[in-house]
Amino acid sequence: MDGLITDEADGSVPPATLTEAIYGRIRKDILLGLFKPGDKLKLDALRQRYVASVNTLRETLSRLVSEGLVANEGQRGFTVVPASLADLQDITEMRTLLECHAANLSLQRADLDWESRVVAAYHKLSKIEEVVEGDPKRYSPLLERYNREFHQALISACGSRWLLTFHGFMYDQSLRYRMLAFQVRDFPRDQSRREHRQILDAALARDADTLVSVLSAHINKGAKLYEQEGLIRDAGPKRRPRAAGKSRSRKK
């Protein structure tokens, strides 16, 4: 297993500019939960932590505002976007729709190269899943990296650049909530491990119905955990995620 461990756990490439470097670090810290929902992002504190100018930080935070990770409260400054059950349900529904559709398209366009990418990504993910419980602090970053790579490989043959772009955006939004869940209680990792194997088997068998069914349940598991355990207190109305491929019906 030691051969799997790398210093660049997030797989990032050294950015070309300082602004890109600061943007990448702050964005990662928000997604991984180092900054909690609702936290104030004070420029003086950020300047010391990231050794960056106020102008660079303002540019970075404005960019994160456009991504829905940071809120600009005017005179009160910047904050990490608060978490809510309604927001999580919305994110989960959108990711389910995008990923299941993209996976279905990938099966239709599947070839040996796609199959090789999926198998290789699953191999790395399964190896980390075997050891993560023994040392979560050490292996969790790699687990997140390889989990992302597996889901990306699964939909990589969908043939739509925009579908991949929007899926990546929603995946990051869901990652923020998943990291919060890890900090509150043990996440059902064994269940996720079984589901990953089921997803792989369905993909290799070109079984679109089983793939969409298992993938949808896999993605929705986190939102259900939040709701069942009351991990987020939400004052607004709750939304129930729709099953993939189903649309709302209207009475005539």
JOVEN-V935316 format. One record per residue. N is the residue number from 0. SS is DSSP state (@ for helix, = for strand, . for the rest). PHI is phi in radians with two decimals (NA if undefined). Layout:
N/SS/PHI  N/SS/PHI
This chain:
0/./NA  1/@/-1.05  2/@/-1.18  3/@/-1.45  4/./-1.41  5/./-2.22  6/./-1.21  7/./-1.53  8/./-1.14  9/./-1.60  10/./1.22  11/./-1.34  12/./-1.75  13/./-0.91  14/./-1.21  15/./-1.38  16/./-2.28  17/@/-1.10  18/@/-1.05  19/@/-1.14  20/@/-1.14  21/@/-1.15  22/@/-1.01  23/@/-1.12  24/@/-1.21  25/@/-1.17  26/@/-1.06  27/@/-1.11  28/@/-1.14  29/@/-1.26  30/@/-1.11  31/./-1.52  32/./1.49  33/./-1.18  34/./-1.81  35/./-1.46  36/./-0.94  37/./1.56  38/./-1.10  39/=/-1.29  40/=/-1.88  41/./-1.38  42/@/-1.07  43/@/-1.09  44/@/-1.17  45/@/-1.16  46/@/-1.07  47/@/-1.29  48/@/-1.22  49/@/-1.85  50/./0.90  51/./-2.39  52/./-1.31  53/@/-1.09  54/@/-1.10  55/@/-1.09  56/@/-1.16  57/@/-1.09  58/@/-1.10  59/@/-1.13  60/@/-1.16  61/@/-1.12  62/@/-1.14  63/@/-1.26  64/@/-1.07  65/@/-1.15  66/./-1.62  67/./1.39  68/./-1.76  69/=/-2.25  70/=/-1.97  71/=/-1.77  72/./-1.75  73/@/1.15  74/@/-1.11  75/@/-1.50  76/./1.58  77/=/-1.80  78/=/-2.43  79/=/-1.22  80/./-0.99  81/./-1.09  82/./-1.66  83/./-2.61  84/@/-1.13  85/@/-1.08  86/@/-1.14  87/@/-1.07  88/@/-1.12  89/@/-1.13  90/@/-1.05  91/@/-1.09  92/@/-1.10  93/@/-1.17  94/@/-1.14  95/@/-1.06  96/@/-1.06  97/@/-1.20  98/@/-1.25  99/@/-1.16  100/@/-1.13  101/@/-1.14  102/@/-1.14  103/@/-1.09  104/@/-1.11  105/@/-1.12  106/@/-1.10  107/@/-1.17  108/./-1.85  109/./-1.05  110/./-2.44  111/@/-1.14  112/@/-1.10  113/@/-1.08  114/@/-1.05  115/@/-1.14  116/@/-1.12  117/@/-1.14  118/@/-1.13  119/@/-1.12  120/@/-1.15  121/@/-1.13  122/@/-1.04  123/@/-1.14  124/@/-1.10  125/@/-1.14  126/@/-1.16  127/@/-1.23  128/@/-1.09  129/@/-1.23  130/@/-2.07  131/@/-1.08  132/@/-1.16  133/@/-1.25  134/./-2.69  135/@/-1.00  136/@/-1.09  137/@/-1.35  138/@/-1.71  139/@/-1.02  140/@/-1.02  141/@/-1.21  142/@/-1.03  143/@/-1.14  144/@/-1.09  145/@/-1.29  146/@/-1.12  147/@/-1.06  148/@/-1.08  149/@/-1.15  150/@/-1.16  151/@/-1.19  152/@/-1.10  153/@/-1.03  154/@/-1.81  155/./-1.16  156/./-1.75  157/./-1.17  158/./1.48  159/./-2.19  160/@/-1.11  161/@/-1.23  162/@/-1.10  163/@/-1.15  164/@/-1.14  165/@/-1.20  166/@/-1.10  167/@/-1.04  168/@/-1.12  169/@/-1.25  170/@/-1.08  171/@/-1.11  172/@/-1.08  173/@/-1.25  174/@/-1.06  175/@/-1.03  176/@/-1.26  177/@/-1.13  178/@/-1.17  179/@/-1.13  180/@/-1.11  181/@/-1.05  182/@/-1.39  183/@/-1.58  184/./-2.78  185/./-1.15  186/./-1.41  187/./-1.21  188/@/-1.14  189/@/-1.08  190/@/-1.11  191/@/-1.07  192/@/-1.09  193/@/-1.13  194/@/-1.14  195/@/-1.06  196/@/-1.17  197/@/-1.13  198/@/-1.11  199/@/-1.04  200/@/-1.06  201/@/-1.16  202/@/-1.15  203/@/-1.19  204/./-1.46  205/./1.01  206/./-1.67  207/@/-1.14  208/@/-1.09  209/@/-1.15  210/@/-1.03  211/@/-1.13  212/@/-1.12  213/@/-1.20  214/@/-1.11  215/@/-1.08  216/@/-1.11  217/@/-1.08  218/@/-1.20  219/@/-1.41  220/@/-1.02  221/@/-1.11  222/@/-1.11  223/@/-1.16  224/@/-1.10  225/@/-1.03  226/@/-1.19  227/@/-1.17  228/@/-1.59  229/./1.11  230/./-1.26  231/./-2.23  232/./-1.58  233/./-2.08  234/./-1.39  235/./-1.45  236/./-1.19  237/./-1.46  238/./-1.95  239/./-1.77  240/./-1.02  241/./-1.46  242/./-1.19  243/./-1.05  244/./1.50  245/./-1.84  246/./-2.01  247/./-1.20  248/./-1.72  249/./-2.03  250/./-1.31  251/./-1.85
